[in-house]
Amino acid sequence: MKKTLLALSLSSFLFANNAATEDFNKAVKFYQENDFKNSFEYFNKSCKEGLANACFNVAIMYKDAKGVAKSNINAAEFMKKSCELKSVEACYNLGLYYEQATGVQQDFKKAYKLYKLSCDSNIAHACNSLANMYRYGYGVNKDYKQTINYYALACEKRDFIACDNLAQMYFTGKEVKQNYSKAKNLFEISCEKGLFNDACNSLGIIYFKAYDVKQDYNQAKKYFTKACDLNSAIACNNLASMYANSLIKDANSNQLAIKYFTKACELNNSNACSTLLYMYKNSKNLSYDENQIKNLENKLCILSGKIDCK
């Protein structure tokens, strides 16, 4: 499951009283100047004056130990206060605290209620979290139909993590009926808009293996390249393999294969490291030095989990 805490809130509600707003604005100014101690003081003061976003920020600062000693218990208390003051973003975060046992005792049912409240109030991440709970049976019975519904709702609200989660379900076919066409459409959203490297790599695989599309190596190359640029090790390895096997016509195929195998290896893809090692040892056209061989052998040793690597 992918989780994301909301960033510090830097705006006050329009209906806040003047004193609370003035203190909030001072806190923001101090925060932007990296004066976290004074920032915390004024956010705390504004919170006592009833400003929900100020309480939210006090919670975040307790959790991140900015301007105050770290305290997950205090973070949860102030997040709860912000939620009670009608901040739906705080209610979503409080749901995360209950799910992850951050400053409170783990309680999936409370997390579910808070996610439902936030999702109904158009917090897209909360809809994604609800889908996760139905998917894994946290606080509710597993229900893949509800999982799909909430992932789809979150995706419509531009939570691209949810788009990717739903795409993976259709792609693997382990929890729902496999549907490459739906997976492709959702991967396109999470790749192009969300910049998720696994989504871009999956699109490359769809075109490479012709899953409900015409086989298209150029499209596969496009998406493997994008995923590799986003530091997907497996995508770099896939792209390198295409060049190494002459599936992409290019006068510099060998050099490009080396380039992408090298990047994949640097990103800890053991297959890429093994392939590089084989190429250096067996190709008469590649120049290398003994240090490269030793470094690759050591890298493979480390990636295999051995503890006596040199």
Beta strands, then each sheet from edge to edge (+ up, - down):
end
